[in-house]
Amino acid sequence: MSALPGIALADWRAQGRDFDFRGHALRYWTAGPVDAEPLLLIHGFPTASWDWHYLWAPLSQNYRLIACDMLGFGDSAKPRGHAYSLLEQADVQQALLAHLGIQAPVHVLAHDYGDSVAQELLARHHEQRIQLASCVFLNGGLFPETHRPVLVQKLLLSPLGPLLGKLFNRRTLAANFAKIFGPQSQPSEEELDDFWRLIAPNDGPGVMHRLIRYMPERRVQRERWLAAMQQGGMPLRLIDGAFDPISGAHMLARYRELIPAPDTVLLDGIGHYPQIEAPGQVLDHYLAFRQTL
């Protein structure tokens, strides 16, 4: 498939709306027929829902799309001193679905940090606290033992975290993204500008050391989340950029060891952001997965 056109950040922002979550204004987006099956898209760290902009229009032809910038991300509130939690971000997703009055079973497409939120929603599905229909993961730390954080992530977790967050800038972002994108699918200068325009508002770098606490939280929840993925009865697929040093081919190999009848797709030469680097491939593999349901 040829490159998908995407949506300019200014146009994307113009389509967003706000809802209140526990006193915080969160930005969200919807598209597609209101009577179509709901598809919840959950973004990663440190970016935002604009990550899905290449897939947004083609997916909206068949599904009712729902996405928000989670608490601490993008154009949503970024409260200082807040104890950010993956469990609370799962609450955010459920609150948004309730705000929109969605009661049908929800399909999920998640990336990176969003994978962990999706794992929590999957566990809640088996606990009968939400009803999911399927879940597709893109590159993310599904298993703490195979997650290989880059140096800046390790430093954000350290006592230097608050200082590093204040020093984090577009140049830092560009240097780190250069390492985790594929060699032939590097982000353009314009894309890097737009990523930074989503991270920077509301002193986003100032809360990064708090958001990064998701890494130890993943270890705490590992057994519960793994059990939810192993339980069966829920269609799962992993679409993974192989080149990703954080959660690439090595993570997919671990997935195949741990998950019964694993459904996996490895994208050669693609890094940590397959929905940005190879959106046409991700779209094809996602639609093929949905045709199997």
C-alpha positions as CSV (number, residue, x, y, z in Angstrom):
1,M,0.0,0.0,0.0
2,S,1.3,3.5,-0.8
3,A,1.9,6.0,2.0
4,L,-1.3,7.2,3.7
5,P,-1.9,11.0,3.6
6,G,-2.4,11.6,7.4
7,I,-3.9,14.6,9.1
8,A,-2.0,17.9,9.8
9,L,-1.7,18.6,13.5
10,A,-3.6,21.9,13.3
11,D,-6.5,20.1,11.6
12,W,-6.3,17.3,14.1
13,R,-6.5,19.7,17.0
14,A,-9.4,21.5,15.5
15,Q,-11.4,18.2,15.6
16,G,-10.8,17.5,19.3
17,R,-13.3,17.9,22.1
18,D,-13.0,18.0,25.9
19,F,-14.5,15.9,28.7
20,D,-14.0,16.2,32.4
21,F,-12.1,13.4,34.2
22,R,-12.0,13.9,38.0
23,G,-11.7,17.6,37.6
24,H,-9.1,17.5,34.7
25,A,-9.9,18.5,31.1
26,L,-9.0,15.7,28.7
27,R,-9.0,16.1,24.9
28,Y,-10.6,13.4,22.8
29,W,-11.5,12.6,19.2
30,T,-14.2,10.5,17.5
31,A,-14.8,9.6,13.9
32,G,-16.8,7.1,11.8
33,P,-20.4,5.9,11.8
34,V,-22.0,6.1,15.3
35,D,-23.6,2.7,14.7
36,A,-20.4,1.0,13.7
37,E,-18.4,-1.2,16.1
38,P,-16.4,0.9,18.5
39,L,-12.6,0.9,18.2
40,L,-10.6,2.5,21.0
41,L,-7.1,3.6,20.0
42,I,-4.6,4.1,22.9
43,H,-1.4,6.0,22.3
44,G,2.1,5.6,23.8
45,F,4.7,7.6,25.8
46,P,5.6,10.4,25.5
47,T,3.4,11.3,22.5
48,A,-0.4,11.5,22.0
49,S,-3.4,10.4,20.0
50,W,-2.1,12.3,16.9
51,D,0.1,9.2,16.6
52,W,-2.9,7.5,14.9
53,H,-3.4,10.3,12.3
54,Y,-2.3,8.2,9.3
55,L,-4.8,5.4,10.2
56,W,-7.6,7.6,11.3
57,A,-9.4,8.3,8.0
58,P,-9.1,4.7,6.6
59,L,-10.2,3.1,9.9
60,S,-13.1,5.5,10.3
61,Q,-14.6,4.1,7.1
62,N,-15.5,0.9,8.9
63,Y,-15.4,1.6,12.7
64,R,-16.5,4.1,15.2
65,L,-13.1,5.5,16.4
66,I,-12.5,6.8,19.9
67,A,-9.2,8.2,21.1
68,C,-8.0,10.6,23.8
69,D,-4.8,12.2,25.0
70,M,-4.4,10.5,28.3
71,L,-3.8,12.4,31.6
72,G,-0.4,14.0,31.4
73,F,-0.1,13.8,27.6
74,G,-0.7,15.9,24.5
75,D,-3.5,18.5,24.7
76,S,-4.9,17.0,27.9
77,A,-4.3,18.3,31.4
78,K,-0.8,17.6,32.9
79,P,-1.2,18.2,36.6
80,R,2.0,18.8,38.5
81,G,2.6,16.6,41.5
82,H,0.1,14.0,40.3
83,A,0.7,10.3,41.0
84,Y,0.1,9.1,37.4
85,S,-0.9,5.4,37.1
86,L,-1.7,3.0,34.3
87,L,-4.7,1.9,36.3
88,E,-6.0,5.4,36.4
89,Q,-5.4,5.7,32.6
90,A,-7.6,2.6,32.2
91,D,-10.2,4.5,34.3
92,V,-9.8,7.4,31.8
93,Q,-10.6,5.1,28.9
94,Q,-13.7,3.7,30.6
95,A,-14.8,7.2,31.6
96,L,-14.5,8.4,28.0
97,L,-16.6,5.4,26.8
98,A,-19.2,6.2,29.4
99,H,-19.2,9.9,28.4
100,L,-19.9,8.8,24.8
101,G,-22.6,6.4,25.9
102,I,-20.9,3.4,24.3
103,Q,-22.2,0.1,25.6
104,A,-21.3,-2.2,22.8
105,P,-18.2,-4.5,23.2
106,V,-15.1,-2.4,22.4
107,H,-12.2,-3.4,20.1
108,V,-8.8,-2.0,21.1
109,L,-5.7,-1.0,19.1
110,A,-2.9,0.1,21.4
111,H,0.8,1.2,21.3
112,D,3.7,1.3,23.8
113,Y,2.4,2.8,27.1
114,G,-1.1,2.2,25.7
115,D,-0.3,-1.5,25.6
116,S,-0.2,-1.6,29.3
117,V,-3.5,0.3,29.6
118,A,-5.0,-2.2,27.2
119,Q,-3.6,-5.1,29.3
120,E,-5.4,-3.6,32.3
121,L,-8.6,-3.3,30.3
122,L,-8.2,-6.9,29.2
123,A,-7.8,-8.0,32.9
124,R,-10.9,-6.0,33.7
125,H,-12.8,-7.7,30.8
126,H,-12.1,-11.0,32.4
127,E,-13.2,-9.5,35.8
128,Q,-16.5,-8.4,34.0
129,R,-15.8,-4.7,34.6
130,I,-15.7,-3.8,30.9
131,Q,-16.6,-5.7,27.7
132,L,-13.9,-6.0,25.0
133,A,-14.3,-7.6,21.6
134,S,-10.6,-7.9,20.5
135,C,-7.2,-6.4,21.2
136,V,-4.3,-5.6,18.9
137,F,-0.9,-4.5,20.3
138,L,1.8,-2.5,18.6
139,N,5.3,-2.3,20.0
140,G,5.3,-2.0,23.7
141,G,6.6,-3.4,27.0
142,L,4.1,-6.2,27.3
143,F,6.5,-8.2,29.5
144,P,8.8,-6.3,31.9
145,E,11.6,-8.9,31.5
146,T,11.9,-8.1,27.7
147,H,11.4,-4.3,27.9
148,R,14.8,-2.6,27.2
149,P,14.4,1.1,28.2
150,V,16.6,3.7,26.6
151,L,18.9,5.8,28.7
152,V,16.6,8.7,29.0
153,Q,13.9,6.5,30.4
154,K,16.3,5.1,33.0
155,L,17.4,8.6,34.0
156,L,13.8,9.8,34.3
157,L,13.2,7.0,36.8
158,S,16.3,8.0,38.8
159,P,16.6,10.8,41.4
160,L,17.8,13.0,38.4
161,G,14.3,12.6,36.8
162,P,12.8,16.0,37.7
163,L,15.9,17.8,36.5
164,L,16.1,15.7,33.3
165,G,12.4,16.5,32.6
166,K,13.1,20.2,32.8
167,L,16.0,19.8,30.4
168,F,14.1,17.6,27.9
169,N,13.6,19.5,24.7
170,R,13.0,19.0,21.0
171,R,16.7,18.2,20.4
172,T,16.5,15.5,23.1
173,L,13.4,14.1,21.5
174,A,14.9,14.0,18.0
175,A,18.1,12.2,19.3
176,N,16.0,9.6,21.1
177,F,13.6,9.0,18.2
178,A,16.5,8.6,15.8
179,K,17.5,5.5,17.9
180,I,14.1,3.9,18.1
181,F,12.8,4.5,14.5
182,G,13.9,2.2,11.7
183,P,16.8,3.3,9.6
184,Q,14.7,3.8,6.5
185,S,11.6,5.2,8.3
186,Q,13.0,8.1,10.4
187,P,10.6,10.9,11.3
188,S,10.8,14.0,9.3
189,E,11.7,17.4,10.8
190,E,8.1,18.4,10.5
191,E,6.9,15.3,12.3
192,L,9.4,15.9,15.1
193,D,8.2,19.5,15.3
194,D,4.6,18.2,15.7
195,F,5.6,15.6,18.3
196,W,7.3,18.3,20.3
197,R,4.2,20.6,19.9
198,L,2.2,17.9,21.7
199,I,4.7,17.2,24.5
200,A,5.7,20.8,25.3
201,P,2.3,22.4,26.3
202,N,1.3,22.7,29.9
203,D,4.9,22.0,30.9
204,G,4.7,18.4,29.7
205,P,8.4,17.8,30.2
206,G,7.9,18.7,33.9
207,V,5.7,15.7,34.5
208,M,7.7,13.1,32.4
209,H,9.5,11.8,35.5
210,R,6.1,11.1,37.1
211,L,4.6,9.5,34.0
212,I,7.6,7.2,33.7
213,R,6.5,5.4,36.9
214,Y,4.6,3.1,34.6
215,M,7.7,1.0,34.2
216,P,7.8,-0.3,37.8
217,E,4.0,-0.4,37.8
218,R,4.2,-2.9,34.9
219,R,6.3,-5.2,37.1
220,V,3.7,-5.1,39.9
221,Q,0.9,-6.0,37.5
222,R,2.8,-8.5,35.3
223,E,1.2,-11.8,36.6
224,R,-2.3,-10.4,36.5
225,W,-1.9,-9.0,33.0
226,L,-0.2,-12.1,31.7
227,A,-2.9,-14.3,33.1
228,A,-5.5,-12.2,31.3
229,M,-3.6,-12.6,28.0
230,Q,-3.3,-16.3,28.5
231,Q,-6.9,-16.9,29.5
232,G,-8.2,-17.2,26.0
233,G,-11.6,-16.3,24.6
234,M,-10.3,-12.9,23.4
235,P,-8.9,-12.4,19.9
236,L,-5.4,-10.9,20.2
237,R,-2.7,-9.9,17.7
238,L,0.7,-8.4,18.0
239,I,2.0,-6.2,15.1
240,D,5.6,-5.4,15.9
241,G,8.3,-3.4,14.3
242,A,11.3,-5.7,14.4
243,F,14.1,-3.0,14.5
244,D,12.8,-1.4,17.7
245,P,15.6,-1.7,20.4
246,I,13.0,-1.2,23.2
247,S,10.3,-3.8,22.4
248,G,11.1,-5.2,18.9
249,A,11.8,-8.7,17.6
250,H,13.0,-9.9,21.1
251,M,9.6,-8.9,22.6
252,L,7.7,-10.7,19.9
253,A,9.8,-13.8,20.5
254,R,8.8,-13.7,24.2
255,Y,5.2,-13.1,23.2
256,R,5.3,-16.3,21.2
257,E,6.7,-18.2,24.2
258,L,4.1,-17.0,26.6
259,I,0.8,-16.6,24.7
260,P,-1.2,-19.7,23.6
261,A,-1.7,-19.9,19.8
262,P,0.1,-16.6,19.3
263,D,-1.0,-14.4,16.4
264,T,2.0,-12.2,15.5
265,V,3.2,-10.0,12.6
266,L,6.8,-8.9,12.4
267,L,7.6,-5.8,10.3
268,D,11.1,-6.0,9.1
269,G,13.2,-2.8,9.3
270,I,10.5,-0.9,11.2
271,G,11.1,0.6,14.6
272,H,9.1,1.5,17.7
273,Y,6.4,3.6,16.0
274,P,4.9,1.3,13.2
275,Q,1.7,3.3,12.9
276,I,3.9,6.3,11.9
277,E,6.7,4.5,10.1
278,A,4.6,1.9,8.1
279,P,1.0,2.9,8.5
280,G,-0.1,1.1,5.3
281,Q,1.3,-2.2,6.6
282,V,-0.3,-1.7,10.0
283,L,-3.6,-0.9,8.4
284,D,-3.4,-4.0,6.1
285,H,-2.5,-6.3,9.0
286,Y,-5.2,-4.8,11.3
287,L,-8.0,-5.1,8.7
288,A,-6.9,-8.7,8.0
289,F,-7.1,-9.4,11.7
290,R,-10.6,-8.0,11.9
291,Q,-11.7,-10.1,8.9
292,T,-10.9,-13.2,11.0
293,L,-13.3,-12.3,13.8
